[in-house]
């Protein structure tokens, strides 16, 4: 069930430690907000000088209040922070909101102080948000412990930025959205993002959870909590660049950026990932109506050809489709539109809206009723007649009234169907558009926002949740080529026959064990091909010996691996790797492999370990997936065996936390079975 945070969000009483009459101090803003709750609960103001604050008697300390305190907000200078927390715990506080800064964000000494305070809070059986936070609010319990007022609504915002909350409030307003809760995460010394996410998932007053996080701490636990939330979770995060890939030693590490990891975790957990505050508001506006499209087919309705074409492009860019309408739908549209109207999709009124604003409503009704559509996007001038009381001159009130009547009819039609409808208008604040917004129809000024909103309502690939990490296996202390190969073989991954040799005598003895053709590899080189440390297709002992002499003279490697050369005919080379991320743990990558893996960059990511079913889905999603089914006379390969190999490799890596990077490249997928032709591991 997660941690009990009831004292944070619905305390019996509140004390503001550091309350002040000075508007420049945070204790002033917090105290003023806390008092807004009226008689919901006792609110005590504490100032070490006593006297009055905001016209109320202030206690010089928590102990002077004379009754238990359930939640203490601490906004005192850092030097007095520990004493204030200790006094709060002594007075029975079950929760602390620590506004005070100057801890882990300042360095090691501050981090040590923070850890010590957090430990005291936990030992006392209490919970603490912060330190270095901006407070919290719960509109469902009239708890106002942040410096700003938040419009009530159904969105819980968990954020590492206070200004972002203010921006979102402005962006929410046109869509009728508001906040159920706001929590400034701060340093997460005790209560973490995961704790808060789990609690908001249980909170009846919260319909969707918005998160802005720069530091996930335990990213895997975040993904697990989001997958189990049972409510929409929308994530805005920063720092998703590729800098982390620069120091990677394997192809897998070099191909894996922070953005790949976060994207994979969100997809696996069913989280909507967004890039900007604007996009976050757009997605929440779309999800607010709790409508889900049955498919990805969108009908576009416009009153001008340009808007229709632009909207169709935006819809397809968002991953949706704009199919041609079927004959019965086109026939129905022709009965309500005039001859010059286009009815294929996009549907263009071609000026009929000026003659009869009711044609908007009739067309929307036809498109929502069409079996071949899953959602409708209306784009263009709608709203302009009422906004300008006639808009194009002439007609005046007649057009405005007609448009308002059409808006009411569209709202009724929207209410009667489960299909999503979104509107892009040049006049989103017009009375007609406000009528639609009040009825739950999302209205946007930008075409790309309307398309993104529809994408948020479209069916997604079913999220897999997360496969739990296996218990750690006995650690590997040596991860040389042959040691890694042997460990993977013991786990069930097939390899060609191989032997280690150090001189010519050992090399020739190997030719008695298995026949050629052979592969010769110089060991103790991470990227053997790049260094010229691999010789392929050596037909017999003579070619093998010659290659050994040339390679040894050039590289002087201490040992070499002689391997049976696999028959590459009809095979497809894949790359399978696992990179251990500091936040999300093991992250798997599968894609087209071989020496061109980094050039082709046809790869997919997911959190590891990966089941065979999940691996099959990833393989089928590659751009070059057609190669697996055979092209230009080549036979299809054993995709099921490839998926099973992915499961073996990722389960092995997940069970070995001491391995930072593990890679099998290439994994040769044959018409029957697979063979791992090369592998490497890098210890953390």
N, C-alpha and C positions, 0 to 999 in steps of 0.2 A: 504493500500500500504506500510505501514511501514515508518520508518524515512527516511528522505532525507540525504543520505550519499555522495552525489555527490562531495561535497567539500573535502571529505576524499580521494576519489579515482581519481578525475579529477579536481584538483583545478586550478584556473586561475593563481595563483602565489604561491610560496613556500618561507618561510623564515626558516632557521635553526638557532635557538637561542642557543648559546653555541658552535658554530662552532669553530674548533681549528686546529692548525697545529700539535698538539701533537698526534702522532699515538696511544698513550695509552688511549686517551680519546674517548668516544663514539661520541662526537661531530665531531671528525675528520672523522670517518668512515661514519657517516650519511651525512656529507657535501660532501665527495668525491662521494658517491653514488648518491646524489641528482643532482650533476653536470653532471652525465652521460647522462641525458636526453637531453643535448644540448640545442637547441632553442625551445623545446616543450613549455616551459613556463618560465617566469622569476624566477630565484632562487637567493635569497638574503642570504648572510651570515652575522650573527650577533655575535659580540664578544665585550664584554663591554670595552675592551681596544682599539677597533678600529683597525687601521693598515690593514694588509693583512692576509688573510687565504687562503691557497692553491693557492696563486698567485693572488687572487682577493681582491678587496677592501672590507673590512668588516665594517658594520655600528656598532656604539657603542650601538645602541638600535633600536627597531622596529620603534620608532617614527622618527628616523633619516633617514629612507629609503625614505621618501617623497612620498610614494604612498601606497594604501591599500594592505594588505597582506591577501590572501585567506586562506592559511593553514600555521600554525606555528608548527614546530617541536621544542619541548622544552627539551633540554638535559643540564640543569644547575644543580648545587648543590641544594639539597632540600630546603635550607634556602632561596633561591631566586626564588623558583618555583611559588609561588602565584603572585609575582610581574610580572614575565614573562608572566603568563597567562593573568593577568589583562591588561597588555600592549598590548598583542595580540588581546584581545577582543576590546580594545579601538581603535586599528588600523583596525578594521573591519574584523578580522579573523572569518571565518565561521566554521573552524575546527582546532583542536589542537591534535597533537600526542605527548603524554606525556611520554618521556623516563625516566624522573627523578623518582627515587625510594625513599622509606622512608615514606610510608604512611600506609594504612590499614595493610600491611604485618608486620608492626612493633608494632602494638597494638592499644589500644583505642585512644590515643592521635593522632596518625597518621591517624586513621580512621576518626576522627572528622575533621581534616584538609582536608582530601580527600573529604568528603561529602560537606564541605563548598565550595571547588573549583568547584566540579561538579554542585552544585546548581547555582553558578555564571555563569558557561558555559551555562546551560540550560536557565537561565533567559535572557541571551544575544542572544538566538536563535541559538547557535552554538552547535557543537558536539565535543566530546573528546574521544580518544582511550587512555587507560591507566588509571592512571600512572603506573610506574613500568613495562613498556612494552619494546619490542625490535624493535618497528617500524612496518612499513608496506611497501608493494610494490604492484604495479599493472602493469603487463607487457603489458596490452592492452592500457594503457594511458601513458606509459613511465614515471611512477612515481616510484622512487627508494628511499625509505626512511627507509631502513634497512641496517644493516652493511654488508650483504652478497648479492651476485648476484644470482638470481633464473632463471633457464632455462625456457623460455616461453613454455606455454602449456595450457591445458584446466582444470587443477585442482586448485581450490581455497582451500588454507590451512588456517584454523583458529585454532591457537594453543596457548597453555599456555607454550610451550617449544620451545625455539629457536634452541637448538641443534637437536631436532626432525626434524625440517625443513631441516637441513643440512643432516641428515641421509636419509630422504626421497628423497632428491635430488639425492643421490648416488644410492638408490634403484630404483628410477624412470628411471635412464639413460638407462639401458638395454632394457626397454620397450618403449622407445621413449616418455615418459611422461614428462610433465613440469607443470609449475605453471602459472595460469592466475593471481592469487592474493596470497599474503601472509599477514596475519595480526597476530601480536603478541597480545594476548588478554589483558595481564596485569591484573590490578585489576578490570577492568570492572566498573569503577566508574560511567561512563555515557553510552557510547556505549557498549552494551552487546553482548554476543555470539548470542543471538536470533536476535538482530538488524542486525548483520553481516550476519548471515545465510539467513535471508529474503532478504537482498540486493544482496547477491551472487546468490540466486535463480532467481533474476530478471536480472542478469548480462549476456549479450549475449555471452561474451567471456569465460564463465565458463560452463563446461560440467558436472563436478562432484565436490562435496564439501567434503573435508576431514576435520575432527575435532579431535583435541586432547584436552580433557577437564578434569581437575581435580575437578573443581568447576562449576557446571551447574548454580548456583544461582537459577533461576526459571527453573527447569528441565521440568516441564509440558509445559511451553511456548516453550522450545526447541523442545519437541516432536511434538507440534502442528505446529511449523514452518517447521520442517523437513517433516511432513506428507503432507504439502502443497507446498513443494519446487518444485515438478515436475522434479527433477533431482536426480541422485543417491547421497545419503548422507552416508558417511562411518565414523563411530565413533570409536576412540581409547580412552579409559578412564582408569583411575587408581583408586585404592581404592575401589574395588568391593568385598572386603572380607566380612566375616560374623560377624565381631565384633559388628556391630550395633544390631544384633539379641540377644546378650547376656543379655541385660537389659529388654527384652520384658516380659510382664506379661501374655499374652494370648498365646495359641497354635499358633494362626495366626502370632503374632509377632515373636515367637521363630522359626517359619518355614520360615520367610521372611528375606532374606539377601539383602544387597545392590546390589549384583549381580543379584538377582531375579528381583529387581525393574528396574534396568537399562535394563536388557534383555527384560522384559515385555514392557517397554516404547519403545524400539527400534523395537520390533516386531509389536507393535500396530501402530507405525509411519512409518514402512517400511524402517527403517534405518539398514544398514549393520553394525553389531557390530563385531569388531576385537579385538584381544588380544595383538598384537605386531606390531611394525612398519613394520616388514617384511610382516605380513599378510595384513596390510593396503595397502602396495604397490601391493601385489598379487591381491587383490580384485579390486583395481583401474585399474590395467592392464587388468583384465578380462572385466571390465565394459567400458573400453576405446573404444572398438570396437562397443559399443551400440548393441551387439547381445544378444538375449534372447532365451534360449532353450524352446521348446514347452512342454517338459516334463523332466523327471529325468533319462531317459534311456541313458546309455553311452556305446559306443563301444570302446574297448581298443585294440590298434594296437601296437605290439611289435616285435622286432627282436631277442628276447631272452626270454625263458620261465620265468626266475626269475623276470625280469622287469615286465612282464605281470601280474604275480600273485600279486606282490607287488602293482602294480598300481590298479588292481581290488579291492584289500583290501582297499587301500586308497580312492578309489571312493566310496565304500560302507560306509566307516567310515564317509565320508563327507555327508552322507544322500542321496546318489544317488544309482542307480541300474545298474547292468551289466547283462542284459538279454541275453539268448541264441539267436543267430541269426536264422532267419527263413530260410527255405529251399531255396527259390529263391536267397537270399543273399549269402548263402553258395555255391550254384551252381555257382554264378557269380565269387566268390572269387576263387573257384577251377580252373576256366578257366585261371586265371592270375597268380596263385601260383603253386608251385610244390607239389608232393604227401605228403611230410612230413610236410607241413604247416598245422597248426591248424586253423580251420575256424569257431569255435563255438562261441567264445567270452570269453576271449581274443583271438584275431587273432594273431597268431605267424608266422612270415615269415620263421622262422627256418633256417636262414642262406641265404635265397634267395636274401636278399639285397646285399650280397657280389657278387652274380652272376649277378644281375640285379637291380641296384639302382632304376630304374624306377618302380619296383614293389611296392615301398612305395607309389608313386603317384597313381598308379592304385588301390591299396587297400584303400587308403584314399577316393578316388572318389567313390568306391563301398559302403563304410561305410557311407559316407555323404548322399548318395542317398537312403540308406535303410530306409524303412518306420518304422521299429521297433527301430530306434535309434534317439535320440534327440541331441546328441553331440558326439564328437570323441576325444579321448586322445591318442596321439602317444607317445610312450615311449621307451627309450633305447639308441641305438648307433647312430641313425641318426644325422649327423653332423660330425661324426668322420672321415669319408673318406676325406672330404674336409679339415678338421682341420689338419690331419696328412699327407695329400697328398698321400693317399693310405692306411693309418691306419694300416691294419693288415699285411702289407708287400706284395709286388707284386701288380700288377694292377695299382699302382700309379695314374697317372693323369687320366686314364680311369675311375676309380671308383670315383675320386673326381669330374670330369666333369659330370659323370652320376648323382651323388648326387645333384650337383648344378642344373642340368636340372630338376631333380625330385622336388627340392624345388620350382623352378619356376612353375612347373605344379601344385603342391599342392597349391601354392599361388593363381593361377588362379582358381582352383576348389573352394578354400575357398571364393574367391570373388564372385563366381557364386551362392553360397548357403547362406541361412540365418542361418544355423546351426553353433553353436560354435565349434571351433577346437582349442585345446591347445596341446602344445608339451612339453614333458620333455626330455631333452637330457643331456648326459654326457659331451657334448661339446656345451654349449649354446652360446658361443662366436664365433663359427665357421662360415665361410662364408655362408654355407647352412642355418644355423639357423638364421643368420642375414638377409638373404633373406626373410625368413618366417616372422621374426619380423617386417621388413619394410613393409610387406604386411598386417600387422595388426593381425598376428597370435601370441598370447602370447607364449613365450618360457621360460621355467623354468629349473633350474638345479635340483630341488627337486621334487620328485613324489608327496609329500603331498601338495606342492604349486600348482601343476597342477590340482590336485583334488579339492582343495579349490577354485581355479579360476572357474572351471566348476560349483561348487555349487553356486557361486555368480551369474551365468547366468541362473540358473535353476529357474523355477517358484516357488514362495513362497506362503504360505497361504496368501490370499488377506489381506493386512493390513486394519485394521478397522478404521484408523484415530482415533480420540478421541471424546468421548461423552463429551460435555461441562458440566462443573460443574453446578449444580442447584444453585439457590440463597439460601443463608443460611436460615435454618428454625429457629424457636424460640429455643434457646439453652436449653439443658438438664442440670439441676443443680444437679440432683441426678441420679446416674447410678447403683444403687443396682440391684440385680437380678430381683425383681418384677417390678421395675421402667423401666428397660430396656425391659423386657418382654412385659410390657404394651404398651410402645412406639412402639415397633415393631409390636405388634398386631394391634394397631391403624393404622399403615401404611399398613396393609393388610396381614401380615404373620400369618398363622394359628398356634395356640398352643393348647395343651390339656387343659381341665379345670383345674384351680389351685386356691388355697386360702392360704392366710398367716395365721398362727396360732402362738400363744405364750404360750398356756398352754393346758392341757389335755381337758378342757371343750370345748374350741374352736375346738380342733382337732376332738372330737367326734361329734360335731355339723356338721362338714363338711361331715361326712359320711351320713348324712340325705340329703345332696344336690346332691351328685352323688355317684354311686356305685363303688366298687373296680373292679379289683385290683388297688392298689394305689402306688404312688411313694412318698417318704418322702425325702426332701432335707433340709439340714442345710443352712441357709442364712448367708450372710456376710463373706463367704469363696470364694476366687476366683476360686480355683481348688477343687471343692467339693468332687469329686471322690477320688482324691489323699489323702484327709484328712479323708476319711471314712465318709463323710457327705452325702451320698446318699444310700438309701435303695430301692430296686426295687421289684416289684411283690408281694406286700403285699396284701393278698387275701381279707381281710375284716377288720372290726373295731378292732378285737382282735390283729391281727398281726401288724396293724398300730400303736396301742397304745403301744405294746411291743417294737416296733422299736423306737418309740418316746422316751420312757423312757431310753432305752439303749443309744441312740445317745445323748440325752440331758445330761445324767450323764457323758458322755465321753467328749463332746465338749462344752456344756454350751452355745450354740448359743442363741442370744436374740430372734430369731424367726425362723420359719420353713415354708416351702412350701409343702402343700399337693396337689398332682396332680393326675389326672386320668392317669393310666398306659396305654400307647399306645400299640396296638397289633403289635409286631415287625415281625410277620410272613410274609414272602415274601417281607420285606422291605430292603432297602439299606441305610446305614448311611453315610451321607456326612458331610463335614465341609465347611462352608462358612464364610469368614472373610474379614475384611478391616483393613489395617494398614496405618496410615497416615504418609507418608514419608515427611521429611522436604523439599525436592527438587521437588518431583514429585506429591505431594498431595496424595489423597487416592488411595491405591493400593489394588485390590481385589485378594483373593485367594479362589479357590474351589478345593476340592479333596475328597478322601475317608476319612471319619471321624470316630467318636467314640473315645474311650479311646486310640486307637492305632494310632491316626492320626500322631503323631510325629515319631513313629517307622516306619510306612509304607512309609511316605513321598511321597505319590502319589498325588501331588498337581500341580496346574497350576496357573499362575499369569497374571493379566492384570490391566491396569489403570481403576479406577472406576470413575463414575458409569458404569455398564455393562448392555447392552441391553439383552433381553432374547435370541435373535439370537446368540449373541456373547457368552453368557453363554452356550448355547447348543453346540457350537463348542468346548469350553473348556472342557466340560464334556465328549464329544466324544473323546477327545484327551488324556484322562487319561489312564494309563497303565491298570487299572482295569475296563475300560469302558464296557467290556463284561458283567460284573455283572448287568449293567443297563438293558440289554436285556434278562436277565434270563439265568441261567446256572444250569445244573444238576437238571432239573425238577422245578426250581424256576421260578415264573412268571416274565415277564418283568415289570419294574416299570415305573411310569409316568414321563419320562424325561422332557417333556414339562412343567409340573408343577414345577419340580426342577429348570428349567431355569427361569421360572417366579419368583420363590422365590429368586433366586440369584439377579435378577433385583431389586426386592423390597428391599432386604437387602443392596445392594450396593448403591442404590439411597438414602436410609435413611442415610447411613453413610456419603455419599458425601455431603448431605445437613446439616451435623452437624460437622463443623470444630473443635468444642470443644472436639470431641471424638478422642482419639489417636488410640484406638484399639476397634474393634467391632467384635464379633464372635457368630455364631450360630453353635453349635456342641453338639450333632448331629442334622442334619436336616434329618429326616426320610422320605425317598422317598418311597411311597407305590404304589401298582398297580394302585390306583386312588388317586391322590392328594399327599400332603406332610404335615408333622407336624414338627414344630420346638420343640425339646425336651429340649433344654437348650440354654441359651444365656448369654453373659457377655459383658460389655463395660468398658473401662478404659478412664477416662478423661485425656486430655492433661495436 
